[in-house]
């Protein structure tokens, strides 16, 4: 309002800026310093093979193929990996007994062997 009144009265405007808080400058400076310290994330390389895990439905088919050998034990797939473009290897635990199942992408169980 004070500036408006000066303009209406024909007075010269002041070029003096209002005082800025030193706290604002400190916060701005700290933000700039922290922003400068950020680095790009490192690309991580892993020692794990890049093979895909078997889809869940194929793992369950393998687990079901182990049922006759499990003698009523709790069965669960523990690990799987792709062997080639058409086959997966699925490790199955049946109450402490370990089995390996080979299954193709169409869901046909190729083999079930004790591991």
N, C-alpha and C positions, 0 to 999 in steps of 0.2 A: 504494500500500500504506500509505503514511504517513497518508493521509486516512482510509482504512478503520480503521486502528488507533485514530485519534482518535475516530471515531464509536463504536467498540465500547467505548472507555474512558469515553465520556460527555463528552469534552472539546468545547469550542466549536470550530466550524470557522472557519478564517481566511477573511476576505473579500478578502484580498490576492491579486491576480492574479499569475501568474508573469510575469517580465520578458519582453517581446517584443523580437525582434531589430530593430534600426533598419534593417537591410538589407531586411527584409521590407516595412517601411513605405515605404522608398524605391522598391522595385520596384512596389508597389501604386500609389503616387502617380504614378510614371512611366507605368504602364499606363493609369491614368485620364486623364492628360493627353493621351496619344497617342490614346486612344479619342475624346476630345472634339475632336481635330483632324481626324478623318475627315469627309469630306464625301460627299454623295450623288454618284454618277457622273453626268457630264454627258450629256444626250441629244445624240447626234450627228446632225446633218443632213448629207446628202450631196448633192453636185451631180449624182450619177449618176441616170439615169432609173430609175424603179422597175419597169421592164419585166423580165419573167422571161427567163432564158436558155432556149434550146431544149433539150429533153430529149436525152440522149446518143444515143439510138437515132435520132432525127431528124437530129442532126448527122452521124452515121455514114452515113446514107442520102444526105445531101447530098455528103459526101466521096466516096462511091461514084459519084455522078452526075458528078463531075468527072474520074474516071479516064480516060474516052476522050479528054479534052482535055489530059491531063497528060503524055503522052509518056513514061511510065515513071518520072516524078518521084515523090518522097515526098509524100504528101498528108496534110494535117491541118487540121481545123477550128480556126480561131483565135479567133473571136468569134461570138456569136449574140445575138439579141434578139427579143422578141415584137413583131410588127407589129400584130396585132389578136387577137381571141379565137381565131381559127382558123389564123393563119399566123405563121411565123417566118422571120427572115432569118439566114442562116448564112454567115459569111465563111470561105473555104477557101484555104489556101496550098498550091500545088503546085510545089515546087521554086523558089520565088521568084515564081512567077506567081500573081496574086491573082484569086479568083473570088468571086462572090456568088450564093448559092442561096436561092431562096424555096421553102419547103416548108409544106404544111398539116399539121394535127394528125393526119390519117389516114396520113401518110407519103408522100403524093403530091408529087413534085417539080414545082413550078409553073414554075420557070425557073432556068437557070444562065447567068450572064453574066460576062464578064471585068470585074474591078473597076478 
